[in-house]
Amino acid sequence: MPLALHTRHTLSCLGRLIQAVGVASMLGATSLHAEPGADAAPAQTWQLHAQSTWIWQHKPAFNAAYSGEHSLSPRHENDHSFSTTLFAGLRLAPGTEVYLNPEMVAGSPMSNLTGLGGLTNGELQKTSGPHLKLYRARAFLRQTWALGDEREAVASDANQLGGDRPVDRVVLTVGNLAVSDLFDVNAVAHDARTQFLNWALISNGAYDFAADARGYSLGAAVEYVRGPWALRAGRFALPQTPNASRLDRHLDRHHGDQIELERATGLVTGLDGRVRLLWFRNTMRTGRFDEALALADAEGGTPDTASVRRRQAKQGWGLSMDQALSDELSVFARTARSDGRTEVEAFAEIDRSLSMGAVLRGQRWGQANDAVGLAWARNALSSSHRRYLAAGGSGFFVGDGALNYRAESITELYYSLALPDLQPLRHSALTLDVQHVANPAYNRNRGPVRMLAVRLHSDI
């Protein structure tokens, strides 16, 4: 099959690349001078890491009273996705780092990536196709200024040069990256490559963060870190039209702004925990549901938000927490709400979201690197969004032609099995995943839907 051939070829090329330069990048990073009086760990001057993730998913047939243009097909379906990313980093000077991430993706979604509020494969992009596509995922600069002499160790990882950094600091990040790299970062539920798969679990579902159809944007963010507190703010480019591939670079007129306040909780001594309060506001050309309904009432036909687009704002808030309760068990919870007046601009078709869950490491059964995760999410729509869909309107992701409304409910369970380390791989895991979706696309006349998935992930 073509994807398998592409996958084997890509992994082979990456393996040769990392074997050629990996030892130098991991072991040969030179030490930079430290600030006077500081105990600085050896700092990498450059690094290379890589990842690959393959996901296969199956949906059995389910009951549906009717289907529309943007419905999830009631027939059985499969989907697959593959991504591979190279993470390159360079330290230009103490406190100054640059990163570049070339990425390749391929995928074939179920039902053209429609029919759900919480889509079930976080690796599938809106531009997915069966053949590998190479593009620049990230190219950004990170500048750090110290606010004191105390420093903390930083391990080498993807887009993070090893060494140390100031405990109290100001950080500027500018360039091409994902807004979700910096905001609403949850230690337990954030990465579809290693954690939960559902879109409603990898971020606050109602957080319509600025991004192109691949999930990346252009912009800048500033972070102030002092003791247990962190305050970050950023402005990023939105797509030219909702969910489009091209970004609108006129950041003075069209932009996505967000501010997040974070505090380390200290609820369990010696274990990490964070609470985050987020506010966001997007300004772009977009359509309101009530205006689309009014136009359809006046002129006849089906309401369409594309016909009433104009420059306006969408805003919302989110609350997030994660907490390690022991060396084995961690929990998370999120809730968010957008004003729900306009069509989805860049993320998921969700106006109200609530999610929670836990991950247990495998120490108890002698597999310390294994993990089992269980989570639940509830997605809901605003009243005007419901009326729009009930009148036959469609969004980018949902539109059954009619609507018998009920909030969408998602339960996800996964088991991640750590695989033996083989050079040049640093870590590999095989994951089995099950999802149950009640009221898909907020419609009690359809479903429930069950999803089975297998994921293979490797870090280099």
Helices and strands as residue ranges (DSSP letters): H 2-27, E 46-59, E 77-93, E 96-108, G 110-113, E 133-146, E 151-154, E 163-166, E 169-177, G 179-181, H 199-202, E 217-226, E 229-236, E 255-264, E 273-286, H 289-299, G 305-308, E 310-324, E 329-338, E 352-362, G 363-365, E 367-380, H 383-390, E 408-419, E 427-438, G 440-442, E 449-459
